[in-house]
């Protein structure tokens, strides 16, 4: 990291709220520069599984610079493209990953969220470790011009120079420091669910199988690193329902109703859902912040600029954001205000592009009628036509033009 000259007294005390990809990545880069952050994570242990995430463009470059690629390659999925099928499992359309040079829905580098997080945790341990506190979270924040005083759920109070909120779409850090979630969140028209299930007999190896159902719902099976399992992905377009928050029985009942009569894949997914140990369900929402920081509190990843899974850029924004934030904290170790201001200045152009939804958004992804489903398949076929490739590549390469800063690691103190 290109740091200004610093003395040991310049080293800031940093708290990271959230032990996901963004939180662990920023803690790792800070540790490598001599700043041993404290990380608090509400869960009692690392969360396994999760949907497949990808690395492309700037996020792939960040992974290279952080030395994460050897670990990532060990967990990389062998996912060769998307197959669209009907409710009987009959193939309608096939889109190999190489069709769009690894920039389409299936990227060149894919792995599960849990595996990528474990790669980061392994790198943290190898670099000497941080003060990691599972089963802990923030309940109160009070700050002044010189730092942030934080009260934890366990009852303790501590003071830090910088608080990084990397605690996701429903960030408690954002709520405590910036205001209610409703001020910054925009509902995008539906919900998504992910979970692991045994790979059904007859599933084609290494291909992401998708089926659109009448009623604005899609269901898919995505390959896992272990061929005996796969990931279910359910997308549903519907009005917002606040009563669904944290009510897993109601969430699963909604999914069952949407998948009823949907054919082989839908039935298999519905039957396996109750036994899944990593069931995830949440609204599709976008977070737009007027500023990424307030005093000594700064937001990272979904907490500050969630684009929703519809963008396919959530992991990219978390990794690139973590790299830039750590770089600016180290480069401006004696001036937190400048560090956080520079972080936003450098990152916003990338976020503006990464948050863009695909053409048509969720409505195009989840047609409501049989006619709409057929029209969607026709559009997909047109997209795969050779004459359309230049236009498609331009649409899929928006973030590639981002000028990623080079923060060469330099130890503080």
N, C-alpha and C positions, 0 to 999 in steps of 0.2 A: 504494500500500500504506500502510495506517495505521501509520506507524512512529513509535517513540519518538524523541526527539531523539538524533542520533548524530553522532559525530565521525569523521574518517577512520580513527582507530585502532580504532573499533568494527567496521570492515568485516571480516567473516570470510573466510577462504580456504576455498573449497568445492571438493571433488572430486565429480564425478558419474560413476559407473560404469555405462555403458550409454547408447548413442546412439539409443535408440528414442523413441517419442512422449513418455513420461513424462520421460525424461532431458533431451530437448531442450526440452520445455515448461518445466521448472523452471529450466534454464539460461537460457532466454529471459527469464523473469520476473525472475530475479536480475540479469541483465545490465541490464535496463531500470531497475533500482534502483541501479545502480552497482557491482554485485558481478560481476566477470568470472570465472566458474567455469572450472575445467578439466574437460573431458569426455574420457573414454577409452572407446573402442569396439573390441571384439575384431575385428570385420569390417574389411576393408581399404578399404571404401567404403560409402556409404549403400546399403541394401538396397532394390531396387525391388520393385514388385508387392505381393504379399501379398493376403490376403482383404479383402473389403469391410468397412469399419468404419462405424459410424454415430454421429451426434451427436444427442442428444435431452435434454430437461430441463436439469439442471444443467450437463452437459458442453457443450451448445449455448450456454448463458449464459456459460460460461468462454471459449469460442471467441470470442464477441462481445466480451467485456471485454478479451481479449488482442489484439483487432484482427485475428484470423485469417480472418474470414469472406470478405473479398475473394479471398484466395488459395484458400480452400476452394471457393468458388463456381466458380472456373475449372476445378476438377477433379471437381466433383460428378457423380455417376452419375445417369443417367436410368433409374431402376429403379422400375417401376410396380406391382410386387406379385409374388406367388408363384403359379405354376401347378403343380399336382400332376398327374403323368402316370403311365401304366402303362409297362411295359417296351417296348411298341410305339410309345410316344410319344403315345398317345391321351390327351386331356385328361380328368381326373377331377374336378378342383376348382380354382377360381380365386379368389384372395383379393387384391383390389386394395389398395394401400397406404393409400388414403383410407378404407378400411373401418374402420380403427381409429385414424383421425386421425393417421397417421404414427407411431403408438406400437407397432405390431406388429412382426413379424419384419423387415419392411422399413420403415425410418424415413424421415422427411422429408429428412434430409441423410445421404447415403451417399457414400463415396469409398474408394479403396483405402488400405491402411495405408501403403504406400510413398509415395503422393501426399500424405497428411496429414503424414508425416514430412518430406517435401520442403518443404511449406509452412512448417513450423517452422524448417527449416534456412535457408530464404530469409529468414525474419524475423530469425533470429540474425545472418546476414550484414548485413542492413540496419541492425541495431541496433549494429553495430560488431564483431561476432564474439567468439568465446571461444577459449581455448586448447584446440583440438580435436585429439585424437591417435587416428587410426585405426590398427588393427593392434596395439593395446596393451590390456593388461588387468592386473588386480591378482592378485598371487600370495601376498602376506602382508599382514597387518594387525596393528599393535600400537598400543594406545592407553593414554592416562593421563587424568588430570583436565583437562589443558589442550589435548589434541588427538589426532590420529590420524597415525601414521607408516605409510606405505604403500610396499610394494615392488612394482615393476612387472615384467612379463615381460621387458622389455628390460634389466632389471638395475638400474635407477635406484631411488633411495629419496627420498621427499619427505614433508613434513609438512603437514597440513591441519587446519583447525578443525572441519570437518564433512565426513563422507563419506556421500554419498547413493548407495545401492544401487538402481539402476533397471535391473538386468540380467536381468530376466525370471524365468520360472517356475523355471528351474534356476540361480538366482542364486549366483554364486561369492562375492559379498559376504556374502550371508546365511550361506552355509556357513562362511566364514572367521570371521565375527563372532558368529554365533548358534548354529551347530551343524549337524549333518547334515540334509540335505533331508528324510529320512524322518521326522524329528521333527515336521515342520510340514505335510507334504503328505498329502492324502487322494486316493487313486485313485478316479475317478468311474465307472469301468466300461468305458472304451473309448479309442479313438484317433480323431484327425481329421487329414486331409491336405488341402492346398490347393496349387494350381499353375495357371499360365496355359497356355492352349492356343488354337489357331485356332478361331474360332467355327464350329461344324459347320453345314453346309447344312441348312436347314429349321428352325433354331433361331429361336424367336420373339423379335424385337427387344425389348429393354428389360424383359424379364420373367425372374424367377428361376425356373428350371424344376427341379423336384424329383421324384425317383423312389425309392420304397421297395422294397428287394429282400428276398426271402426270405433269412433268415440274419442278421437284425439288422444290416443295412447300408443306408445311404442314399447316393445319389449325385445331385449337382446341378450345374447350369451357371448361373453368375451373370454378369450383364452387366458389361462392362468400360467404361472411359471411351472406349477405342478400339473401335468396333463390330466390328473384324476379329478381336478376341480376346475371350475370356471366362475366367472363373475356375472351375475344377473344385473341388468340395467333396465329400469322401468322409468319412462318419462310420461307424465300426464299433464295435459293442458286443462286447467279448471280455474274457477274463481278462488281467491284466497280464503282460507279458513283458519283463523287463529286458534281454534280449539284443537287443531291437530298437533300443535307444538308439544313435544315430549310425551304425547299419548301414543305409544307404540301399538297397542291393540287397535285403536282407531285408524292409524296409518295403514296397518296391514289389512284391515277390513276394506279400506278404500281401494287398496291395490287388488285384493281378491275380486271385488265388484268390477273393477276395470278390466281384469283379465278373464273373467268368466266368458266362456264361449269363444275364446281367442285362438283355439287350436293347440297343437302339440307343445310348442315352446311355452306358451302362456300357461298352460295347465301344469307343466313341469315346474316352472318358476313359482307359481302360486302354491303348489304342494310342498316345495322345499323351504319356503320363506320362514315358517315358524321355527324351524330347527337351526336357522343361520345364527352363528355366534357373532357376526360382524354387521348386523342389519343397520343400514343408514337410510335416513329419510329426511329431506329438508326442502324448503321452498327454493325456487329459482329467483334470485334477487341480485340486484346490482347495488354497490355501495359507492356513493360519490361524496367525497369530502371537500369542503372549500379549502382546507389546508390539512396536510398530513401530520402536523405537529401543533401542540398547544403548550407553550412553555417548555418544560423538560419532558413532556410525554409525546411520543411519536408512534404512529401506526404503521404496520408492516403487513403485506399480503392481503388476504381477504378482509381483515379488520379495517383496512384503509382504502382498498380499491378493488373489491370483489367484482368480477365481471360475470360470475356464475359459470357452472360447467358448460354452458352453451358456447362459450367463447373458445374452450379448449386451451386457455392461456393461464389458468389459475396457478399451476406449478411454475410456469415461466415467470409470472409476476412476483411470486414469493421468492424464487431463487435470485432473480435479477435485483429485486428490491433489497434483499438481504445483503447481497454483494455490494451494492451501492451504499447502503446505510452504514455497514461496517467500514467501508472505505472512507467515507466522509467523517465518521466518528474518530477514526485513527488519524486521518489527515488534519483534523482540527481538534486534537485531544484536549487542548486547553480552552476551547471555545465551543461548548455544546450548542449554543444558539446558532452559530454559523454552520456547524456540522449538520444540524437538522434542516436548516434552510437550504443548504447545498443539496442535501439528499432529495428534497422535493423538486428543486430546480432541475436536477440532472435526470430524475426518474419520470417526471410527468409526461414527457413526450412519448416514452415507451408505453406507459399505462394508457394514454389516450388511444393508441392504436390497438393495444392488446385487449381492451375492454369492448371493442366493437363486436356486435353480434353478427352471425352469418346472415345473408340476405333472407328476409322473411321471418327471421327469428324463430321462436317456438312454434308459431302457427304453421310455418312451412315444414317444420320437423314432425309435427303431429297432426296430419289432416284428419278431419272429423268424419267424412263420408267415404264410401267406396270410390266414388268418382274422384274425390280429392286425393285418395291414396294412389289411384292409377295415374292421375296427373303428376303427382310427386315422383313416381317411378319414371315417367316420361322425361321430366326435367333432369333427373339423375342420369338417364341415358344420354341426354343432350350434353351434360357436363363432361361425360367421358369421351365424347367425340374428339378426334384428333384436332379438328379445326378450332375447338374451344380451349385447347390446352394453354395457349399463351394468356388468354384472359383469366383462366382459372389460376394459373401460377402467379399472376399479378395479385389476385385477390387473396391468395394463401400466403403470400410472402411479405405482408405489410410490416411486420416487426423486424424483418431482416435488415432493414435500412437503419435501424437504431445504432448510434455510435456508442458502443459500450466502453466506458472509461476503463483504463488499465490501472488497477490499484496493486502495485507490487508490494508484497508483504514486508513490513518493516516493524521490528519489535519496539514497543514503547518501554522506557524505563530500564 
